[in-house]
Amino acid sequence: MERSDFDVLVVGAGLSGIDAAWHLQKNCPGRSYAILEGRAASGGTWDLFRYPGVRSDSDMYTLGYRFRPWTDAKSIADGPAILEYIRGVASDYGIDRKIRYQHKVAGGSWSTKDARWTVDVEVGPARTRRQFTCNFLWMCSGYYSYDAGYLPDFSGMERFRGKIVHPQKWPQDLDYADKKVVVIGSGATAVTLVPAMAENGAGHVTMLQRSPTYMAMRPSRDPVAARLRRRLPVGMAYWATRWRNVLLGMYFYRLCKRRPDKVTQFLLGAVRQVLGPDYDVETHFRPRYKPWDQRLCLVPDADFFREMCRGKVSVVTAEIDTFTETGIRLKSGEELPADIIVTATGLVLVPLGGAKFSVDGRAVDPAKTFIYKGMMYSDVPNLASVFGYTNASWTLKADLVCEYVCRLLNHMDRRGYRQCTPRNADPALEEEPWVDFSSGYIRRALKHQPKQGSKRPWKLYQNYALDLLSLRFGSVRDEAMVFSNPLP
């Protein structure tokens, strides 16, 4: 019988879960752990999404791990390269031997008396129920449902005689050569898919958007990083490029917030320069919101606009009336013919991977909790989760969370405590939305998510420099963290 009791259980073998495991091995070598992965393979997002052109919209010098330099020439990497990188780290450090595949966490219950989580797991294709126990539960299961993406209830979908595909469930045998394709949406997935399908043989690809998204162009290869790699040792070049990109990202974000009109004109001007003065940039590329009220879409090497100039891609800004037998009819009366319709309409966000938890018999409702330092939940002991930045690379925050959790575990070991619980005892603390973003996928999920508070340690700053000071160098002891349940 395989072992089922551990000091720490990590849930998820994606970018965050492998990061957590590396930090545990390095900083808490005396603690036993296992990774429970619901799917049959590691890699998380980078194994799940397999649509044409899938890539990161963050550079790999900040999306990559702090401890493992990214050495590929491309800083904007495709999905297979990122997956190879993650699995390479897991293999090189023996982390892959700790992964239990097809172990989907359904929920868990905390017992203060035993100072342990009992975790309910569905094992294998038959989803056989099994229980694991641990002292600390570390949720690295991502922020969205892996089961299905978001799909609005479009009128007439059942009438369409072609194929309807959601990027989260991309069929590997989909033949779109010489076909007319309509991609619904204007987010990162659509902006990635559209040029990739055009380059790979689609007859014509139309991006149908209800409203525009800000798009920022940058080269897929970082020339400064290349020069640094030629002149410095690998680790030093990686560190220098990483910090350069972090600081540039922070500067650009602050500029967007302080001078939104200036940034808007800069971004639209770049688009005009590529598409020419006769193209209606105002209609199709000026959003209704300010820069960074939603994530910007990255366009590496201007590939999206290059395909537009070739005549392989077009953009239509309009609302859908109904699907028809042969395409989509817009509210304007125009019909877009299509052989394939791709619904790049977003994700379904779920807290804690959709698992249900209880503490001493009391059900935990994440929406009624405050988020502590962006990683733990008020009145929920010995449980942390990883959620990256909305305005920077996911791994920047994941690395800091991993460091902090290990510091927390080591502090409990030194002091002989078995339990740490964030508690809000401040009557003046005001509720604020979990994330201040206007994106549809965020707005749809807010009622299910924890709240942030109006001040530390319950405030989320979305600022790497502030989090670095707090999570790497700040004390793990504060007025909100209660250590208890000493060893008998």
N, C-alpha and C positions, 0 to 999 in steps of 0.2 A: 504494500500500500504506500503510495507516494505521500510525502510529508504534507501536512495541511496547517501547521501552526508556525507562525513566523513573528519576528519582532516588527517587521514592516511589510505591508503588502502594497505594491505599486499597481495601479489599475491603468492599463494601456501601454502598448509597446511602440508608440510613435515617437515623434521628436522629443516630447517632454518626458515620456517614460524612460527612454534610454538615457536622457540627461539626468533624471533622478537617480537611476541605478548607478551611473558613474560616480555621482557625488556621494552616494551611500557607501560605495566600495572605497572611495578615497578618504572620506571624512568620518565615517562611522563603521570601520572595518569589523568591529565586534558584533554588529547587529546582523541578524539573518534577514533575508528578504526574498521575495519572489515577485515576478511580474505576471499579472493575469491579463491576458489579451483575448478579447472576445472573438476576433477574427482568426483565420487560419494562417495569417502572415503578419509580420511586423511592418512598421513604416507608417501606420495611421493614414493620415490624409494622402500621403505620397504613394501609398499602395492602393487606396480606395479609388482615387480619381484617375481615370485613364483616357480621358477625352483627348482629341488631337491638340498638340501644343501645350499640354498642361505644364505649368511652370510656377515659380514663385514670383510674387510682385515685390519681394524684398531682396536686397543683395545678399549673397552668400557670406560675405565678410561679417555681417551682423546676424544673419539667420543661422549660420554655422555655429557650432559649439566653441566656447571660449578656449577649451583645452585641445581642440583638434583643428588645426589650420585648414582652410579651404585652399587648395592648390590648383584647381582647374582654371583655365584661362578665362572662362565665362563667369562673370560675377552674378549675372541673372541666369540661373540654371533651370534646366527642364526637370520635370518630375522624376524620370528615371535616374538622372544624375544625383538628385537629392536623396532618392531612395537608396541608391548604392552607397552614398556617404553615410547615411544613418545606419544601415546594416553593417557597413565596414567598421564603424565605431563599436557596435554591439559585438561583433565577432572578435575584434582585436582585444577587447577588454573582458571577454568571457561573459558578457552580459546576456548574449543569446542563449546560453545554457540555463539561465534563470527564468526564461519565458515559458509560461504554460499557455499554449495556444488553444483556441476554441473554449476559453473559460470566460464566459460573459457574466459580469457582476450585475445581479438583479437588485441587490440591496444589502443592508446590513443593520445590525443592532449593537449598540454600545451598552456594556454593563459596567457601571462604576464599581460595583463590588469586586468584579474580576479584573477590572482595568483592561478590558479586551473588547475588540470588535469581533462579532461573529458575522461573517460575510457569506451571503447566499449567492452561489455561483451556478450557472447553467453550463454544463460541460458537453462538448461534442455536438454533432448534428442532431442527436436525439434530445439535446438540452436536459440531460440528466442532472437532477438537483444534487448539489454537494455543498458542504460548508467548509470554509477556511476561517482561521482565527488569527488575530494579530493585535499588537498593542497600538500600532499607529497605521492609519489608512491614508494612502497618498493617491489622490485621484488625478491621473494624467490622461483622462479619457477624452480630452478635447471639449469643444463647446457646442457642437451640433450633433444632431441625430445621424448616425451612419445608416439607418434603415431606409430613409427616403429624404429627398430634398423638398423644398416648398414648391407647390404647384397651385396657382390660383384656379378658381373654378371658371375657366373660359367657356363661354357659350359655344355649343356646337362641336366640341372636340370629338364627339363620337361620330360625326359625319365625315371627318377628314379621311380620305382614302389612302394617303401616304403614311409615312412613319413619324410618330411623335417620340422624341427622345429627351430625357433629362440628363444633364452631364454627370450627375452622381451615379447613374446606372447606365453608363455608356456601353452599348453592345460592341464587342470587338470585331464582329463580322459586318458592321454597318458599311454598306457600299454607297458612298456619296459622289463617286466619280461622275462628272458631267451633270450632276443633279442641281436643281434649284433648291437652295436651302434658305430658310428664314430662321434666324436666331432671335428669340424674344429675350430682351434684357440688355443692359448696358453696363453691367458691373465687370469685375475683374475676369470672371469666367467667360463672359461673352467677348470681351476685348481680346482674350487669349484665343478662344475658339475660332472666331471669324477669320483672322488672317491665316491661321493654320489650315483650316479647311480649304480656303482659297488657294493657298500654296500647294496643297496636296491633291488638287484635281477637281474640286467642286466646280460645277458650271458657273454658278454665281451665288454669292452669299449676301443676304440682306440682314443687317442688324436693325431690328424693329424695337425702338425704345419709346417708352411713354414720356420720358424726360431725359435730358443729357446728363453725362457724368464728366467731371474734370479728368483730362488725360494729360499725363506728363511723359515726355520722351526722354530717354537716356540710352547710351550705348550698352549693349549686353556685356561688353568687355571693358573693364576699368583700366584705362591707360596708366593712371597713377599707381594702381596696384601692381601692374606689370613692371613698371620702372623700379618700384620698391623691391619686388622679388628678385630683380636682377642685381640689386646693390646690397641687399641685407639678407641675413639668415632667414629661413622660412618663417620661424616663429615670430621674429621681430617685425618682419614685413606684414604678417597677418595682423599683429597687434596694432601696428601703426595705421593700417588701412581700416581696421575695425573702428578705431577711435575716430579717425577722420570722418568716416561715414556716419557714425553716431552723432558727432557734433554737427555735421552738415544737415542731417535729418532734423535735429532739434532746432537748428537755426531756421530751416525752411518752415517748420511747423509754427514757430513763433511769428515768423513773417506773415504766414497765412492768417493768423489770428489778429495781428496788429495792423496789417496793411492788405486786407482781402481784395480790395479793388485793384491794387497794384499787381498782386499775384495773378488775379483773374486776367488782366490785360496781358501779362507775360505769357500765360499758358495759351490763351486764345491766339496771341500773336504768333506763337510757334506753330500752331495748327494752320493758320493762314499762310504762313511762309511755305509750308509743305503742299497745301491743297490749292493755293493760288487765290488771287483777289476775287474771282468770280464765284467761288463756292460760298454757300450760305452758312458760314461758321456760327453766326449768332443763333440760328434756329437749332442746329444739330449738335453744337458743342458748348453752348453757354448754359450751365445748370441754373436751377432756380435757387440754389443755396450757395453759401460761401465756401471757399476752399477749406477742406478738412472738417466741414460739418458732416461729411461722409469721407470714406477713404478715397484717395485719388487712385485712378487706374494707371498702371505703368504700361508704357508702349515701348518695349525695347527695340532699338534700331529702327524706330518709326514703322514697324512692319504693318500695322493696321492701316496707316495712311498710304504706305507704299502700294498695298493691294487696292486701295481706293483709286489711286492714280492709274493703276493698270486696268481699271474698269471691272475688276473681279469682285469688288465689294461696294455696297452702297448702304447708306444710313437713311432710315425713315423714322421720323419723329411724329408719332400719332398714337391714338388709343384704339384698341381692338373692339370691334363690334361683335364679330362672331367668326368662328372657324367655318369654312365651307368644305365642300368635297375636294376642292383643288387648291386650297390655300387659306388665306386669312382676309376677311373683309374688314376694313377700317371704318371708324365712325364717320369719316369723310365720304364714304361710299367707294373709295378706291379698293381694289382687291390685289393682294400680293400673291402671285402664284407660287406654289411650293410643292416639291416632291418630298421634302423632309422638313419638319419643324422641330427646332431644338428649344426647349424651355429652360433657358438659363436664368431662372426666376428666383434663385437664392436657396438659402439653407433654412433648416428648422433648428433653432437654438434650444438646447435643453440644459438645465443645470445638473451638474454632477453625473454627466453621461446618461441621464434618465433613470438612474438607480434611486431607490427609495430607502431612506434611513430612519432609524429611531434611536433615541437616547433614553435608557432606563424605561422603556415602554412608551415613551412619548414620541409620536411621529414628528419628523423634522420637515417643516415647510420652508424651503430656501427663501421664498418670497417674504417671509416674516423675520428673516435674519439680517444682520448687518455683516458686511464683508470686512474682515480684519486684515489690514495690510495687503489687501488684494488676494488673499490666499486661504484664510480660515473663516469660519462661520460662528457668529455669536451663539454661545451656549451649546456648541457642538464640540465635544472633546476629541483631541488626538486625530483630527482629520484636516488635511490640507488639500487644496486643488491648485492646478496651474492654469492660469489664463494670461495670455500674452498681451502686448500693447495693441491698442487700436491705431496708434499713429507711428508705429515703428515695428521692427522685427519681433516676432513672437518669442524667439529664443533669448533675446536680451532680458526679458522679464522672467522667463523660465529659469535661466541660469541663476538669477538672484533669488528666486523662490527656493530653488534647490539648495543653495548655500544656506539660506536662512533656516529651512527645515532641519538640515543637518546640525546647525548650531543649536537649535531648539532641542533636538534629541540628545545632543551631548550635554547640554545644560541639565536636562532631567537626569541623565546618568550620573553626573557629578554630584547632584543634590539629592539623589535617591527618590525622585518623584516618578510616578507612573502616569500622571495625567496633567495635561495643559489645556485650559479652556478659556477662549476669549469671552469676556463678559462686559456688557455695556452697563456701567453704573452712573452714567452721566445723563441727568434728566434734561440737560440743555442741548443734547445731541439731536440735530435735525436730520430727517431723511432726505436723501438726494437720489436721483436715478442711478442705477448701477453703472451705466455708460451714457455719457452725454453725446449721443450720435443720432442723426436724423434718418439713418438708413432704415429701409423697411424691415429687414431681418432683425434689426435691433429693436425697433418699436414693437414688432409683433411679440417679442419675447419678454419685454420688460416686466410684465405682471407676474411672470414666473421666476424672475431672478432675484437674488438678494439685493439689498439696498446698500449704498455707501452712505457714510455719515458726513456731516458738515465740517469735521476736523479730524486730526490724527487721533488714533491710528486707524480710523475708519474711513479716511478720505483716500480716494484714488487720484493720483496726480498725473498719471500718464506721462511721467517724466523720468527718464532713465537716470539722470544725475541725482535727483532727489531720492529715488529708490535705492541707488547705489549707496548713498550715505546711510540710509535707514536700514536696509536689509543686510548689507555686507559689514558695515561698521557700527551700526547702532546696537544698543543693548537688547537682548531678548526679553528683558524684564521691564514691564511698564505697568501702568495702573489698570490696563484692560486685560492683561494676561494673568490668569490665576493658575498657579501650580499647586497640585494637591495629590492626594492618594499616595502617600509615601510607601515605600517597600515595607512589607511586614517584618 
